[in-house]
Amino acid sequence: MVDRKGFLQSGHKGSLISAFLYFDVSFMLWVLIGPMAVLIANDFNMNAAEKANLVALPLLGGSILRLVLGYLTDRIGPKKTAIAGMLLTVIPLIYGWQAADTLNDMYFVALMLGIAGASFAAALPLASRWYPPQYQGLALGIAGAGNSGTIFSTLFANRLAGHYGDWHVVFGIALIPLVIVFLIFIFLAKDSPTQPAPLKLADYGRVLRQRDTWLFCLLYMVTFGGFSGMANYLTIFFNTEYKLSAVTAADFATICIVAGSLFRPIGGWMSDKMGGIRMLITLYAVIGIMLAFVSTLPALWLTTGLLFIAMMAMGMGNGAVFQLVPQRFSQEVGIITGIVGAAGGLGGYFLPKILGNLKLSTGSFTPGFLILSGIALVCIVVIAVVQGKWKRTWIGEGGKVKTSGLDGVSA
């Protein structure tokens, strides 16, 4: 069990709070288009595939740019990297507010909002590098709980658009919390004095050549990709399938998003206590089963409950994956966070594409949810195959992480 007093006495509270706030406002901006997609689609007469593409592009942008921010985090530190990320995020917000008049303009805004999604690669190392191994799951869970920012977008974006009679205004209003967090971050955040030395490109290649890197990418594509993709797409799903208004559809999406956001720290904490492998096997089973039932497209209340449980498991899975990642790659936490985070964003990009394109071609969401369910169940098989070696080399039989490394990488 995690020693709460010991946790509070270790690390750096200002940096942990800053990492959470930076992640929180970034997630809010990253998924800002998701709830408004119904309104935007009405203005541009978009079909199911075009709507899916619009909400998927921020996830693609975040996936690509996380590699860049991961590299910068190792070179110049997480604080400077985060500051640069927030400054660049101003560009799509101003453009969306003042200049986005065509669908191509909105595609540009959507892609550029990926800068906010790339915050993952700086926020988590900022928190992680301050805490010893036994508190990694909790520290990263708290910082990662910033994905709760998605709730603000789904709750308020469409309401603000309706109040002002123009969804463009929402992009301008979103600048306000960004500026506030930027100022707090400058004064509270501090890089850990134990920053690892910047790595050479050869070191990145060495990490990419290791099987565990790609396994973590797959696992995170399903948990984080599932959460972020659903967060961006659920408003469209509820609006299309159950004929809810833009505001009501976003409210139902919020109910599901709350589960994934709030349970992420619990996933990290429980992984510290029980072991990440046990947690992940259980969580992927829950995700797969829930999405299989969602594919039957039951009544609205039942679908909402099933998606709530599925996204709760995805959120906990995010915490569980990143309880293991820094232990396995402690000296490369910046670049591995960028790589695995990029994979998660890529998973989020494909999720709306799968649901939207199959809806357009088949007329139903059923095939898409069945495919997503099957992918989650595949992850169980993958973990079952590799867990033996993991336990022999860098995880103890009880699921606790050892201090020794694997394949030449210090853990």
C-alpha positions in Angstrom: 0.0 0.0 0.0 1.3 3.5 -0.9 2.6 5.5 2.1 0.6 8.7 1.7 2.8 10.6 4.2 5.9 9.5 2.5 4.5 10.5 -0.9 3.6 14.0 0.3 7.1 14.4 1.8 8.9 13.3 -1.4 9.0 15.0 -4.8 7.9 18.6 -5.6 4.3 19.6 -5.1 4.5 22.7 -7.3 5.7 20.6 -10.2 3.1 17.9 -9.7 0.3 20.6 -9.5 1.7 22.3 -12.6 1.9 19.0 -14.5 -1.7 18.4 -13.7 -2.9 21.8 -14.7 -0.9 21.9 -17.9 -2.3 18.4 -18.8 -5.8 19.5 -17.8 -6.1 22.6 -20.0 -4.2 20.9 -22.8 -6.7 18.0 -22.8 -9.6 20.5 -22.8 -8.2 22.2 -25.9 -7.2 18.9 -27.6 -10.8 17.6 -27.6 -12.5 21.0 -28.0 -13.7 20.2 -31.6 -15.2 16.8 -30.5 -18.4 18.1 -28.8 -18.7 21.0 -31.3 -18.4 18.6 -34.3 -22.2 18.3 -34.5 -22.6 22.1 -34.8 -19.7 22.4 -37.2 -21.0 19.5 -39.3 -24.3 21.3 -39.7 -22.6 24.4 -41.1 -20.5 22.4 -43.6 -23.0 19.6 -44.4 -20.5 16.9 -43.5 -21.1 13.1 -43.9 -20.2 10.5 -41.3 -16.7 10.0 -42.6 -15.9 13.7 -42.7 -17.1 14.2 -39.2 -14.9 11.3 -38.0 -12.0 12.8 -39.9 -12.5 16.2 -38.2 -12.5 14.8 -34.7 -9.6 12.4 -35.5 -7.2 15.0 -36.8 -6.3 16.5 -33.4 -5.4 13.0 -32.3 -3.2 12.5 -35.3 -1.5 15.8 -34.7 -0.9 15.0 -31.1 0.5 11.6 -32.0 3.1 13.1 -34.3 4.1 16.0 -32.2 4.5 13.9 -29.0 7.6 12.5 -30.5 8.9 16.0 -31.0 8.0 17.1 -27.5 9.5 13.9 -26.1 12.8 14.7 -27.8 12.7 18.3 -26.6 11.9 17.1 -23.0 15.1 15.2 -23.0 17.1 18.0 -24.6 15.9 21.2 -22.8 13.8 19.8 -20.0 10.0 19.4 -19.5 9.4 22.9 -18.2 10.7 24.7 -21.2 9.1 22.2 -23.5 5.7 22.7 -21.9 6.0 26.5 -22.1 6.7 26.2 -25.8 3.8 23.9 -26.3 1.4 26.3 -24.6 2.6 29.2 -26.7 2.2 27.3 -29.9 -1.3 26.2 -28.9 -2.4 29.8 -29.2 -2.1 29.6 -33.0 -5.0 27.2 -33.7 -7.2 28.9 -31.1 -6.9 32.3 -32.7 -7.3 30.9 -36.2 -10.4 28.9 -35.2 -11.8 32.1 -33.6 -11.1 34.6 -36.3 -10.4 32.9 -39.6 -11.9 29.4 -39.9 -14.6 29.7 -42.6 -14.2 26.5 -44.6 -14.0 22.8 -43.9 -10.3 22.8 -44.9 -9.7 25.7 -42.4 -11.2 23.5 -39.7 -9.1 20.5 -40.7 -6.1 22.8 -40.2 -7.3 23.9 -36.8 -8.0 20.3 -35.8 -4.6 19.1 -36.8 -2.8 22.0 -35.0 -4.7 21.4 -31.8 -2.6 18.3 -31.7 0.0 20.5 -30.1 -2.1 20.5 -27.0 -2.4 16.7 -27.2 1.4 16.5 -27.3 1.5 17.9 -23.7 1.7 14.3 -22.5 5.4 14.0 -23.4 6.3 17.0 -21.2 3.8 16.8 -18.3 4.5 13.3 -17.2 8.3 13.6 -17.1 7.9 16.8 -15.2 6.1 14.9 -12.4 7.8 11.6 -12.8 11.4 12.8 -12.4 10.7 14.1 -8.9 9.4 10.9 -7.4 11.1 7.6 -6.4 10.1 4.3 -8.0 7.6 3.3 -5.3 5.5 6.4 -5.9 5.6 6.4 -9.7 2.1 5.0 -10.3 0.5 7.5 -7.9 2.5 10.6 -9.1 1.9 9.8 -12.8 -1.8 9.0 -12.0 -2.3 12.4 -10.4 -0.5 14.2 -13.3 -2.3 12.1 -15.9 -5.7 12.9 -14.2 -5.4 16.1 -16.2 -7.3 14.3 -18.9 -10.3 15.4 -16.9 -10.0 18.6 -18.9 -12.1 16.8 -21.5 -15.0 17.2 -19.2 -14.9 21.0 -19.5 -15.1 20.8 -23.3 -18.0 18.5 -23.4 -19.9 20.3 -20.7 -19.4 23.9 -21.8 -18.3 24.1 -25.5 -21.8 23.6 -27.1 -23.5 25.7 -24.4 -21.2 28.6 -25.0 -21.6 28.2 -28.7 -25.4 28.3 -28.3 -25.2 31.3 -25.9 -23.2 33.4 -28.3 -24.8 31.9 -31.4 -21.5 31.1 -33.0 -19.1 28.2 -32.3 -16.1 30.2 -33.5 -16.3 32.3 -30.3 -15.6 29.2 -28.2 -12.0 29.1 -29.5 -11.5 32.6 -28.3 -12.9 31.9 -24.9 -10.6 28.9 -24.6 -7.6 31.3 -24.6 -8.5 32.5 -21.1 -7.8 29.2 -19.1 -4.7 28.6 -21.3 -3.2 32.0 -20.3 -4.1 31.4 -16.6 -2.4 28.0 -16.5 0.5 29.4 -18.4 1.2 32.0 -15.7 0.8 29.5 -12.9 3.1 27.0 -14.6 5.9 29.6 -15.0 5.9 30.3 -11.3 5.3 26.8 -9.8 6.9 24.3 -12.2 10.5 23.3 -11.6 12.6 20.7 -13.4 14.0 18.0 -11.2 17.7 18.3 -10.4 18.2 14.7 -11.4 17.4 15.3 -15.1 18.9 12.5 -17.2 21.6 13.5 -19.7 20.2 14.2 -23.2 20.3 11.1 -25.3 21.8 10.7 -28.8 19.8 9.6 -31.8 21.4 6.2 -31.5 19.9 5.9 -28.0 16.4 6.5 -29.5 17.1 3.8 -32.1 18.1 1.4 -29.3 14.8 2.0 -27.5 12.8 1.6 -30.7 14.6 -1.7 -31.4 13.3 -3.3 -28.2 10.2 -5.4 -28.2 8.9 -3.9 -25.0 8.7 -0.5 -26.6 6.2 -1.7 -29.2 4.3 -3.8 -26.7 3.7 -0.7 -24.5 2.7 1.2 -27.7 0.1 -1.5 -28.5 -1.3 -1.5 -24.9 -1.5 2.3 -24.7 -3.1 2.5 -28.2 -6.1 0.6 -26.7 -6.3 2.4 -23.3 -5.4 5.9 -24.0 -6.4 5.7 -27.7 -9.7 4.3 -26.6 -10.3 7.1 -24.1 -9.2 10.0 -26.3 -10.9 8.6 -29.4 -14.2 8.1 -27.5 -13.9 11.5 -25.8 -13.8 13.1 -29.2 -16.4 10.9 -30.9 -19.1 10.1 -28.4 -21.0 13.4 -29.0 -21.3 12.4 -32.6 -22.3 8.9 -31.7 -25.1 9.9 -29.3 -26.3 12.6 -31.7 -26.4 10.2 -34.7 -27.6 7.0 -33.1 -30.0 8.4 -30.5 -31.0 11.7 -32.2 -30.0 13.8 -29.2 -29.4 17.5 -29.5 -25.8 18.8 -29.7 -25.9 19.9 -26.0 -27.6 16.7 -24.7 -25.3 14.4 -26.7 -22.3 16.2 -25.2 -23.8 15.8 -21.7 -24.1 12.0 -22.2 -20.5 11.9 -23.6 -19.4 13.8 -20.4 -20.9 11.1 -18.2 -18.7 8.5 -19.9 -15.6 10.8 -19.9 -15.9 11.4 -16.2 -15.3 7.7 -15.6 -12.1 7.6 -17.6 -10.7 10.8 -16.2 -11.4 10.3 -12.5 -10.3 6.6 -12.4 -6.9 7.1 -14.0 -5.1 7.8 -10.7 -6.9 4.8 -9.2 -5.4 2.7 -11.9 -1.9 3.8 -11.1 -2.5 3.4 -7.3 -3.9 -0.1 -7.7 -1.1 -1.1 -10.0 1.4 0.0 -7.4 -0.4 -2.2 -4.9 -1.4 -5.2 -7.0 1.0 -5.1 -10.0 0.4 -3.7 -13.5 0.1 -7.1 -15.2 -2.9 -8.3 -13.2 -4.5 -4.9 -13.5 -4.1 -4.7 -17.3 -5.4 -8.2 -18.0 -8.5 -7.4 -15.9 -9.1 -4.0 -17.5 -8.7 -5.2 -21.1 -11.3 -7.9 -20.4 -13.7 -5.3 -19.0 -13.2 -3.1 -22.1 -13.7 -5.9 -24.5 -16.8 -7.2 -22.9 -18.4 -3.8 -22.5 -17.8 -2.7 -26.1 -19.2 -6.1 -27.3 -22.4 -5.3 -25.5 -22.4 -1.7 -26.9 -22.2 -3.1 -30.4 -25.8 -4.4 -29.9 -26.8 -0.8 -29.7 -29.2 -1.2 -26.7 -31.4 1.5 -25.1 -29.7 4.8 -24.4 -29.5 4.3 -20.6 -27.8 0.9 -21.0 -25.4 2.1 -23.7 -24.4 5.0 -21.5 -23.8 2.6 -18.5 -21.7 0.2 -20.7 -19.6 3.0 -22.1 -19.2 4.5 -18.6 -17.7 1.2 -17.4 -15.6 0.8 -20.6 -14.1 4.2 -20.3 -13.5 3.8 -16.6 -11.4 0.7 -17.4 -9.6 2.7 -20.2 -8.7 5.4 -17.7 -7.5 3.0 -15.2 -5.5 1.2 -17.9 -3.8 4.5 -18.7 -2.6 4.6 -15.1 -1.6 1.0 -15.1 0.5 1.2 -18.3 2.4 4.2 -17.1 3.0 2.6 -13.8 5.2 0.1 -15.7 6.7 2.3 -18.4 8.9 4.6 -16.2 10.2 1.5 -14.3 11.2 -0.3 -17.4 12.7 2.8 -19.1 13.6 5.1 -16.2 16.6 6.7 -18.0 14.7 7.3 -21.2 11.4 8.5 -19.7 11.2 11.5 -22.0 11.5 9.7 -25.3 9.6 6.6 -24.2 6.8 8.8 -23.0 6.8 10.5 -26.3 6.8 7.2 -28.3 4.2 5.4 -26.2 2.1 8.6 -26.0 2.3 9.0 -29.8 1.0 5.5 -30.1 -1.9 6.3 -27.8 -2.7 9.3 -29.9 -2.6 7.2 -33.0 -5.0 4.8 -31.5 -7.3 7.7 -30.8 -7.0 8.8 -34.4 -8.1 5.4 -35.7 -11.0 4.9 -33.4 -13.3 7.6 -34.9 -12.1 6.6 -38.3 -13.2 3.0 -37.7 -16.6 4.0 -36.2 -17.3 6.7 -38.7 -16.2 4.9 -41.9 -18.0 1.7 -41.0 -21.1 3.7 -40.1 -21.0 5.3 -43.5 -20.4 2.0 -45.4 -22.7 -0.3 -43.4 -25.2 2.1 -42.0 -24.6 0.8 -38.4 -22.1 1.3 -35.5 -22.2 -2.4 -34.7 -19.2 -3.5 -36.8 -17.0 -0.7 -35.5 -17.7 -1.5 -31.8 -17.1 -5.2 -32.5 -13.7 -4.5 -34.0 -12.8 -2.4 -31.0 -13.9 -5.1 -28.6 -11.8 -7.7 -30.5 -8.7 -5.5 -30.3 -9.0 -5.2 -26.5 -9.2 -8.9 -26.2 -6.1 -9.3 -28.3 -4.2 -7.3 -25.7 -5.0 -10.0 -23.1 -3.4 -12.6 -25.3 -0.3 -10.5 -25.8 0.2 -9.9 -22.1 -0.4 -13.6 -21.4 2.4 -14.4 -23.8 5.0 -11.9 -22.5 4.3 -11.9 -18.8 6.5 -14.8 -18.1 9.6 -13.0 -19.3 8.6 -9.8 -17.7 8.3 -11.5 -14.3 11.6 -13.2 -14.7 13.5 -10.1 -15.7 12.1 -6.8 -14.4 8.9 -7.6 -12.5 8.8 -9.8 -9.4 6.4 -12.7 -9.1 4.0 -10.6 -7.0 3.8 -8.0 -9.7 6.2 -5.6 -8.0 8.8 -3.9 -10.2 12.4 -4.9 -9.6 15.3 -2.4 -9.7 17.3 -4.1 -12.4 17.0 -3.3 -16.1 16.3 -5.4 -19.1 18.0 -5.6 -22.5 20.7 -3.1 -21.5 18.3 -0.3 -20.4 18.4 0.8 -16.8 15.2 0.5 -14.9 
